[in-house]
Amino acid sequence: MELQHDRLPAVLTTRVPRPRPGPALLTLPAVAGVLVFFAAPLVTFVFYSVLTAGLYRVSRPWTLHAYHEVLSSSVNATLATNSLIIGLCCATATVLAGLPIAYWLRFLAGRLRYPVLFLLTATMFASYLVRIYAWRTLLGADGIVNSALERLGLIHHPLSFLVFSRFAVTVALAHIFLPIVVLTLYAGLRPLEPSYLEVAQDLGAGGCRRWWKVVLPALAAPIATAFLFVFALASADWVSSEFLGGISGQLFGLQIALTFRESGDFAQGAAMSLLALASLAVCFLLVRLALRLAGLNRLAWVA
């Protein structure tokens, strides 16, 4: 008797689905990366900061002496002030310079948009140290800037403030972070269609009013993101301050590096790192709160 396929039991004809990994399993590599590269060092620094410091080692008993030393030091206060000033200047300069560039790329560049974006991205792969040494060469006493000014008769001796100062550190860091700011602001402008600006113009808004009422509200969150990003990296940088800062341009990050590397005081270095991280977290929360109160933390675009 021939067996009919359509008479087979439903259990035999039903295909058993293959087991698929759940969301928890898919996120496991990312969670493991965060725990290994971020959480574990942070927990280690917390433990180091409350231990008694030795020479390149820490031991018990538990103490808050490292925090007291950091907060009571006048040198640390001066370096923190330098970091605040340079971070604010660098973040402000990059945002102000990046805004018109991003606007031009989004609305006016035309066929030049993608070549310029490629060049901006390519500059980010240049060596960090090479760019710092390049600025040291440009701004030095025998550099291109001073030599050009002397040949034009504008100065009679090299300008000493151009290098080994806050100015030199700010210029070098602004040059390094400007491409990132431009790309961030350009991405923030992508949802803003030219029709929005045309409608505002039809309603009688001039160029400045369109910027104030249409462009800047749309870019509030990207501007805050770029500003905080540059401020955090610039204020915590230590390489540029070591090569370009001199005495007046030293940053708090350099003091942290010297505390770990030369003094061997792991407890005080960990305390300084945690206090700097806490200060940046407070700045982030304040900016986020300001955006939320102003209603600019999220902008829904209507098609």
C-alpha positions in Angstrom: 0.0 0.0 0.0 1.5 3.3 -1.1 2.0 5.9 1.6 0.4 9.3 0.8 2.4 12.4 1.8 -0.7 14.5 2.6 -1.8 11.9 5.1 1.4 12.1 7.2 0.9 13.4 10.7 1.4 17.1 11.2 4.2 16.4 13.6 6.3 14.7 10.9 5.7 17.4 8.3 6.3 20.4 10.5 9.8 21.9 10.3 11.5 22.3 13.7 12.8 25.8 14.0 16.6 26.2 14.7 17.5 27.8 18.0 18.5 31.4 17.6 20.7 33.4 20.0 18.6 35.7 22.1 19.3 39.5 22.7 21.3 38.8 25.8 23.7 36.5 24.0 24.1 38.9 21.1 25.1 41.8 23.5 27.5 39.6 25.5 30.6 40.6 23.5 29.8 44.3 23.9 29.1 43.9 27.6 32.3 42.0 28.1 34.3 44.7 26.3 32.8 47.4 28.5 33.5 45.4 31.7 37.1 44.6 30.7 38.2 48.0 29.2 36.1 50.5 31.2 34.5 49.0 34.4 37.6 47.0 35.5 40.1 50.0 35.3 37.6 52.3 36.9 37.1 49.9 39.9 40.9 49.4 40.1 41.4 53.2 40.3 38.8 53.5 43.0 40.6 50.9 45.1 44.0 52.4 44.5 42.7 55.9 45.5 41.8 54.8 49.0 44.9 52.8 49.8 48.2 53.9 51.3 50.7 54.8 48.6 54.2 53.5 48.4 56.9 53.8 45.7 55.1 52.3 42.7 52.8 50.3 44.9 49.8 50.6 47.1 48.9 48.8 50.4 46.6 48.9 53.3 45.3 50.6 55.5 42.4 52.3 53.8 42.7 56.1 53.8 41.5 59.2 52.0 44.8 60.9 52.3 45.3 60.9 48.5 42.1 62.9 47.9 43.2 65.4 50.6 46.6 65.9 49.0 45.0 66.5 45.6 42.4 68.9 46.8 44.7 70.9 49.0 47.5 71.4 46.5 47.9 74.8 45.0 49.8 73.4 42.0 46.8 71.1 41.2 44.5 74.1 41.4 46.6 76.0 39.0 46.8 73.1 36.5 43.0 72.5 36.8 42.5 76.2 36.0 44.7 75.9 32.9 42.8 72.8 31.8 39.5 74.6 32.2 40.7 77.6 30.2 42.3 75.6 27.4 39.4 73.2 27.2 36.9 75.9 27.0 38.9 77.9 24.4 39.6 74.9 22.3 36.0 73.7 22.4 34.6 77.1 21.6 37.1 77.7 18.7 36.4 74.3 17.1 32.6 74.7 17.3 32.7 78.3 15.9 35.0 77.2 13.1 33.2 74.0 12.4 29.7 75.5 12.2 30.2 77.5 8.9 32.1 74.6 7.4 29.4 72.1 8.2 26.7 74.4 6.9 28.7 74.9 3.6 29.1 71.2 3.2 25.4 70.5 3.7 23.8 73.2 1.6 26.4 74.9 -0.6 29.3 72.5 -1.4 27.6 70.7 -4.3 30.0 68.3 -6.0 32.8 69.3 -3.6 31.0 67.8 -0.6 32.3 64.3 -0.8 35.9 65.2 -1.7 36.0 67.6 1.2 34.5 65.0 3.5 37.1 62.5 2.4 39.9 65.0 3.1 38.5 65.7 6.5 38.3 62.0 7.3 41.8 61.4 5.9 43.3 64.1 8.2 42.1 62.1 11.2 44.5 59.3 10.3 47.6 61.6 10.5 49.9 61.0 13.4 49.0 62.9 16.6 52.7 63.5 17.5 53.5 64.6 13.9 50.9 67.3 14.0 52.1 68.5 17.4 55.7 68.7 16.2 54.5 70.5 13.1 52.9 73.2 15.2 56.1 73.4 17.3 58.0 74.0 14.1 55.5 76.6 12.8 55.3 78.6 16.0 58.9 78.3 17.2 61.3 81.2 17.4 62.8 80.3 14.1 59.5 78.9 12.7 57.6 79.9 9.6 55.2 82.3 11.4 57.9 84.4 13.2 60.2 84.3 10.1 57.3 85.6 7.9 56.4 88.4 10.3 60.0 89.5 10.5 60.4 89.6 6.8 57.3 91.7 6.4 58.7 94.1 9.0 55.8 93.6 11.4 58.0 92.4 14.3 61.7 92.9 15.1 62.2 89.9 17.3 60.4 86.5 17.6 57.1 86.4 19.4 57.6 84.4 22.5 53.9 83.7 23.3 53.4 81.7 20.1 55.1 78.5 21.5 55.4 77.0 25.0 52.2 78.7 26.1 48.4 78.2 26.4 48.0 79.7 23.0 50.2 77.0 21.3 48.4 74.2 23.1 45.0 75.6 22.2 45.9 76.0 18.5 47.4 72.5 18.2 44.4 70.8 19.9 41.9 72.8 17.9 43.6 71.7 14.7 43.5 68.1 15.8 39.8 68.1 16.9 38.4 70.3 14.2 37.6 67.5 11.7 35.7 65.5 14.3 33.6 68.6 15.1 32.9 69.3 11.5 31.7 65.7 10.9 29.6 65.8 14.0 27.9 69.0 13.0 27.5 67.9 9.4 25.7 64.7 10.6 23.5 66.9 12.8 22.5 69.0 9.7 21.7 66.0 7.5 18.0 65.9 8.7 17.5 69.6 8.0 16.2 69.8 4.4 16.8 73.0 2.4 13.0 73.3 2.2 12.9 74.3 5.9 15.2 77.3 5.2 13.2 78.2 2.1 10.0 78.2 4.1 11.6 80.4 6.7 12.8 82.8 4.0 9.3 82.9 2.5 7.9 83.9 5.9 10.3 86.9 5.9 13.2 85.5 8.0 16.6 86.9 7.0 19.9 85.1 7.1 20.6 85.7 10.7 17.1 84.9 11.8 17.1 81.7 9.9 20.3 80.7 11.6 18.9 81.6 15.1 15.4 80.1 14.6 16.1 77.1 12.4 19.7 76.0 12.1 20.9 76.5 15.7 17.9 74.8 17.4 18.4 71.8 15.0 22.1 71.7 15.9 21.7 72.3 19.7 22.4 68.6 20.6 25.2 68.1 18.1 26.8 71.3 19.2 26.7 70.2 22.8 28.1 66.8 21.9 31.0 68.2 19.9 31.7 70.9 22.6 31.8 68.3 25.4 33.8 65.9 23.4 36.5 68.5 22.6 36.4 70.0 26.1 36.9 66.6 27.7 39.8 65.5 25.4 41.5 68.9 25.4 41.3 69.5 29.1 42.6 66.0 29.9 45.4 66.0 27.2 49.0 65.8 28.4 51.1 65.2 25.2 50.5 68.6 23.7 51.1 70.4 27.0 54.4 68.5 27.4 55.7 69.5 24.0 54.0 72.9 23.5 52.8 74.1 26.9 56.0 75.3 28.6 55.3 76.5 32.1 52.1 78.4 31.6 50.5 75.8 29.4 50.7 72.8 31.6 47.5 70.7 32.0 46.1 68.6 34.8 46.5 65.5 32.6 50.2 66.0 32.5 50.3 66.1 36.2 48.4 62.8 36.4 50.9 61.2 34.0 53.9 62.5 35.9 52.4 61.3 39.2 52.1 57.7 37.8 55.2 57.7 35.8 57.8 59.6 37.8 56.5 59.9 41.3 55.2 56.4 41.4 52.3 57.6 43.7 49.5 55.3 42.3 47.0 56.4 45.0 47.3 60.1 44.3 47.3 59.5 40.5 44.2 57.4 40.8 42.5 60.1 43.0 43.4 62.8 40.5 42.0 60.7 37.6 38.7 60.1 39.4 38.3 63.7 40.4 38.9 64.8 36.8 36.4 62.2 35.6 33.8 63.3 38.1 34.3 67.0 37.0 33.7 66.0 33.4 30.6 64.0 34.4 29.2 67.0 36.2 29.8 69.2 33.1 28.0 66.6 31.0 25.0 66.4 33.3 24.7 70.2 33.5 24.8 70.6 29.7 22.2 67.8 29.3 20.0 69.4 31.9 20.3 72.8 30.2 19.2 71.2 26.8 16.3 69.5 28.5 15.1 72.6 30.2 15.3 74.5 26.9 13.5 71.7 25.0 16.4 71.2 22.6 17.6 67.8 23.7 15.5 66.1 21.0 14.1 67.5 17.8 11.5 65.5 15.9 11.6 66.2 12.1 8.3 66.0 10.3 8.4 64.7 6.7 
